[in-house]
Amino acid sequence: MAEEVANTVAGKIVDLLFSGAKREIDYIRNYTKNVGKLESEARKLKGMRGRIQQRIDAAEGNGEILLAGVQEWMDKAEIELTKVEEFLEEVANAKKTCFNLRPCVDLGTLYHYSKMAINNTSFLLDQQKDGETLENCVSIPAPTPRLVDLYQPKNLDDIDTHKLALREIIEAIKDESIQMVGIYGSGGVGKTTLAKEVAAEVKNLFAEIVFITVSQTVDVKEIQKNVEKAAKRIIINKEKVLIILDDIWKKLVLSDVGIPCGNNHMNCKILLTSRSRNVCEGMNVDRNICVNTLTKEEAWVLFKRIVGDEKLANDSSLEIIAKEVTEECGGLPLIIQAVGNALKNKKIDIWEAALDRLRKHAPLEIDQEIRKAFTHLKLSYDLLDSKEAKSCFLLCSLFKEDGIISLLSLAEYGVGIGIFKDLDSINDAEKRVRMAVDTLTSSSLLLSEPGDKVKMHDVVRDVALLITSSSEGEEKEKFLVEAGKCMTEWQPRNRTSHSYTKISLMDNRIRKLPDHQLHFPLLDTFLIRKNDLSVIPDDFFGGMKEVKVLDMSFNNITSLPQSLKLLKKLITLDLSYNNELNEISILGELKDLEILKVRATGINVIPEEIGELTNLRLLDAGGCRYLSHVAPGVILKLTWLEELYFGTYINDKNAVSRFGLMEISKLKSLRALHLTMHSDDCHLFPEGTCFEKLKEFYFQFWKGRRFLFLIESKSYLKRRLHIESSKFPFKMPIKKLFQVSDGIKLNVIKDLDNIIPDLYGESVDELKSIQMIGCENASCLVKITDEDEDATQTFVASNDLMLGQRKITKEKYFSQVEEIRLTDLKNLKLLFDCSFQYISLRNLQVIEVVRCPSLSALFPLSVAQGLSNLRCLSIWGCNSLMVVISGGDEQTADNDIVFPRLTRIYLIELHKLKSFYSGDSTVKYPSLEFIKVINCGSMKRWGSGVHNMPNRKFCHEKILNLFHKN
């Protein structure tokens, strides 16, 4: 028995020894295979890293925020690949010295390298597995600016009614025992303004502030969408959040709209505004605060601010009338502002007539709440000198209550119904809308919103709708407005249909329209955008043949009805964002069309029938994913075309010819062209095109199958050039475009060393925005040789833009540049390789430098002293950066530096950064509010000298130590 056990044990030992020996022998025998596998997986990881980098570049170029872990993955991939490259180089060297001499082959070395190859391969496979999800998504959209960041506080001096109410509201918000606060008062008394003032005052007490306009028609889904993120922060993160619900008309069950409340969620504060005290009480507010109308004295103070104190003081007769006018405004700020702005530039006889009108009562059939405002706001409307402003005012009432209104939409609708007389161009219409809107906002009839948009106060909109529904206006128009009513079906009453001139069904959920012909003989505008329509009955448009403006955008329409071709007077047609719509030949029947928008539809061709639209001024076919060509000859027929937007998402080297670029270049009226094409077309761009003469352009040359961001239709930059995955030098037509571009974005351009002189042969007076991503050969932005500096010469282009001729000049480079964004420029060693006297960044507002590992300093002292408009400075992941501003040896009369407008500084992952400024000068930051310093381990102090920051805030208290050591 003992012998059997011994034999079993011995056998197992032999097996273990043998299996171990076999594994060791396999390392030697499979050396070539294992090393080859490592090389293969390294190539795969490199490819994956490159694809993820492209996604990162696209995300950053669009201002998005990278997901947590993305940069860590990229850094780890870089480390692993570097290790592998070093290992393979070591293997190759070993081969050269010994492996080729068979007698000298060291089995131990083979064993070592083979085993190392297997271990490294395992790391690469793990890295690839971790990167699989990143190939699909690396970022999230950046948050839009908060209301509290954009709001400009009002002057409440001597307006004690509002000051006291504001103080009471803020005290209630700060009270830990109170969760819900209500504000109530008449329409136009200033409730919304006070709510915004509160948000601005307490913004530092909350992790997030959400402002939601509820309105009469409650959109539960929209409210849920707006509070979803905040609710998670309240419930999961236990953060303090303030939710403001503005303009509530009836009791709202907070739990139904996703707002956490009750004793378990006291970290959620809720502020309500309503015209009704009963609504606030019905929602069980903890504190209910009334906003009273202004006293006579306060109303007079406000009125004088609007009209001009000096003007009234110098005219006693006018002052007497003005006081009486103020009393007629009932202490309502909205009305005081509207009337004051309407009268401030008028003669005294107009003031007297206005006073008589204000003393008359509004029509008795008007709702009592609106009656207070009707006479006064109707007066403001009637006193508008501009008919275009009046028309734009009424057009704004077609949008939903509290809706955001695009000036571009107003211009396109206005062109269609002919409110602009003697119109020169579509661009002229946009300018005139801006002028009209300026008049309306200065008259307090519209409210300005960011980004060429406006909004209408609900009281003002009610008055506008009264004007259009009762034929009170001199235009004798009658509107039917059912916008934003959450309707799923529309069935108009025939007996009331004959008098309508405009119908708006925008922002509903309409899925079905009447399947019979409707009779609207006077209708000139029909708006049904942002609904759920998929089918429009064939006879639907048969009874509205006077329609000039038709907006069916943002639906699910798959085909166009036959009755559409009966709209022979149609001028503006918007079919954008109907993704399944792929056939538009029927539109060739609409000969009067001037504006046609088919953006982001499913069309694959601009058919020859579109060539029949010889009156067309604007054609927008941008963002059409399947668009592959334009029928030959179509473009040449559109002789009056002023604006053209289109492009292809298809990798096709024949696209240049099939999109008729030569035809486009012959359009004499064309002023704006936005074009998206494959980057290979950049070098196939035909000679003889003259696009550099356009007033506005955006050329986007791209490569790959990844998602391409749609070109925005409007921007402060008017001549933009975006080229990616291409090679320098460019052909002459592209060179010409560079000379006149005010914005350039260059993504992965091979062999490009600099901006000047490689791209710009002469001055860069037009350039306002520079973005460079992944241009691995770029060493600087400006490179001027010693010879050039000695002669103070700069490159200048000849008439045919052949580089090489020179001209004596003292002009400074980049004097108009407003933003510089540099990402992944691995060979960027400095920004300016020239004498700094040639550099001026006086208009620079934003500079962002990300992952430029060779950069050691950003600005020299003399350049930094000229940064008078800089607002935001951001530097990420520049591993060699030692200082942001270098002292240098510049001989300047005054070495002090002042950043008058700089508000934010971000310094992140700068491992060698020692200080912000290396010199001893005094640096002043009068507007600086926020500094963020993360993972800058070598930074022991902010800098020597004096650093004056009266308003500074820090993301972490440790940053204070940087200043204590100064």
Stockholm file with secondary structure:
# STOCKHOLM 1.0

chainA/1-966         MAEEVANTVAGKIVDLLFSGAKREIDYIRNYTKNVGKLESEARKLKGMRGRIQQRIDAAEGNGEILLAGVQEWMDKAEIELTKVEEFLEEVANAKKTCFNLRPCVDLGTLYHYSKMAINNTSFLLDQQKDGETLENCVSIPAPTPRLVDLYQPKNLDDIDTHKLALREIIEAIKDESIQMVGIYGSGGVGKTTLAKEVAAEVKNLFAEIVFITVSQTVDVKEIQKNVEKAAKRIIINKEKVLIILDDIWKKLVLSDVGIPCGNNHMNCKILLTSRSRNVCEGMNVDRNICVNTLTKEEAWVLFKRIVGDEKLANDSSLEIIAKEVTEECGGLPLIIQAVGNALKNKKIDIWEAALDRLRKHAPLEIDQEIRKAFTHLKLSYDLLDSKEAKSCFLLCSLFKEDGIISLLSLAEYGVGIGIFKDLDSINDAEKRVRMAVDTLTSSSLLLSEPGDKVKMHDVVRDVALLITSSSEGEEKEKFLVEAGKCMTEWQPRNRTSHSYTKISLMDNRIRKLPDHQLHFPLLDTFLIRKNDLSVIPDDFFGGMKEVKVLDMSFNNITSLPQSLKLLKKLITLDLSYNNELNEISILGELKDLEILKVRATGINVIPEEIGELTNLRLLDAGGCRYLSHVAPGVILKLTWLEELYFGTYINDKNAVSRFGLMEISKLKSLRALHLTMHSDDCHLFPEGTCFEKLKEFYFQFWKGRRFLFLIESKSYLKRRLHIESSKFPFKMPIKKLFQVSDGIKLNVIKDLDNIIPDLYGESVDELKSIQMIGCENASCLVKITDEDEDATQTFVASNDLMLGQRKITKEKYFSQVEEIRLTDLKNLKLLFDCSFQYISLRNLQVIEVVRCPSLSALFPLSVAQGLSNLRCLSIWGCNSLMVVISGGDEQTADNDIVFPRLTRIYLIELHKLKSFYSGDSTVKYPSLEFIKVINCGSMKRWGSGVHNMPNRKFCHEKILNLFHKN
#=GR chainA/1-966 SS CHHHHHHHHHHHHHHHHHHHHHHHHHHHHTHHHHHHHHHHHHHHHHHHHHHHHHHHHHHHHTTCEECTTHHHHHHHHHHHHHHHHHHHHHHHHHIIIIITSGGGCCHHHHHHHHHHHHHHHHHHHHHHHHHTGGGTCCEECCCCCCHHHHCCCCCCTTCHHHHHHHHHHHHHHHCTTCCEEEEECCTTSSHHHHHHHHHHHHGGGCSEEEEEEEESSCCHHHHHHHHHHHHHHHHTSCCCEEEEEEEECSCCCGGGGTCCCSGGGTTEEEEEEESCHHHHHHTTCSEEEECCCCCHHHHHHHHHHHHCHHHHHTCHHHHHHHHHHHHHTTTCHHHHHHHHHHHTTSCHHHHHHHHHHHHSCCCTTSCHHHHHHHHHHHHHHHTCSCHHHHHHHHHHTTSCTTCCEEHHHHHHHHHHHTCSTTCCCHHHHHHHHHHHHHHHHHTTSSEEETTTEEECCHHHHHHHHHHHHTTCSTTCCCEEECTTSCCSBCCCCGGGCTTCSEEECCSSCCCBCCSSCCCCTTCCEEECCSSCCCCCCTTGGGGCTTCCEEECCSSCCCSCCGGGGGCTTCCEEECTTCTTCCCCGGGGGCTTCCEEECTTCCCCEECGGGGGCTTCCEEEETTCTTCCEECTTHHHHCTTCCEEEEECCSCCTTHHHHTTHHHHHTCTTCCEEEEEEEGGGGGSCCTTCCGGGCSEEEEEEECSSSCCCCCCSCCSCSEEEEEEEEESSCCHHHHHHHHHCSEEEEEEEETCCCSBTTTCSSCCTTCCEEEEESCTTCCCSEECCHHHHHTTEEECCCTTCCTTCEEECCCCBTTTCCEEEEESCTTCCCSEESCGGGBCCTTCCEEEEESCTTCCEEEEHHHHTTCTTCCEEEEECCTTCCEEEECTTCCCSCCCEECTTCCEEEEESCTTCCEEECSCSCEECTTCCEEEEESCTTCCCSBSSCEECTTCCBSSGGGHHHHHTC
#=GC SS_cons         CHHHHHHHHHHHHHHHHHHHHHHHHHHHHTHHHHHHHHHHHHHHHHHHHHHHHHHHHHHHHTTCEECTTHHHHHHHHHHHHHHHHHHHHHHHHHIIIIITSGGGCCHHHHHHHHHHHHHHHHHHHHHHHHHTGGGTCCEECCCCCCHHHHCCCCCCTTCHHHHHHHHHHHHHHHCTTCCEEEEECCTTSSHHHHHHHHHHHHGGGCSEEEEEEEESSCCHHHHHHHHHHHHHHHHTSCCCEEEEEEEECSCCCGGGGTCCCSGGGTTEEEEEEESCHHHHHHTTCSEEEECCCCCHHHHHHHHHHHHCHHHHHTCHHHHHHHHHHHHHTTTCHHHHHHHHHHHTTSCHHHHHHHHHHHHSCCCTTSCHHHHHHHHHHHHHHHTCSCHHHHHHHHHHTTSCTTCCEEHHHHHHHHHHHTCSTTCCCHHHHHHHHHHHHHHHHHTTSSEEETTTEEECCHHHHHHHHHHHHTTCSTTCCCEEECTTSCCSBCCCCGGGCTTCSEEECCSSCCCBCCSSCCCCTTCCEEECCSSCCCCCCTTGGGGCTTCCEEECCSSCCCSCCGGGGGCTTCCEEECTTCTTCCCCGGGGGCTTCCEEECTTCCCCEECGGGGGCTTCCEEEETTCTTCCEECTTHHHHCTTCCEEEEECCSCCTTHHHHTTHHHHHTCTTCCEEEEEEEGGGGGSCCTTCCGGGCSEEEEEEECSSSCCCCCCSCCSCSEEEEEEEEESSCCHHHHHHHHHCSEEEEEEEETCCCSBTTTCSSCCTTCCEEEEESCTTCCCSEECCHHHHHTTEEECCCTTCCTTCEEECCCCBTTTCCEEEEESCTTCCCSEESCGGGBCCTTCCEEEEESCTTCCEEEEHHHHTTCTTCCEEEEECCTTCCEEEECTTCCCSCCCEECTTCCEEEEESCTTCCEEECSCSCEECTTCCEEEEESCTTCCCSBSSCEECTTCCBSSGGGHHHHHTC
//
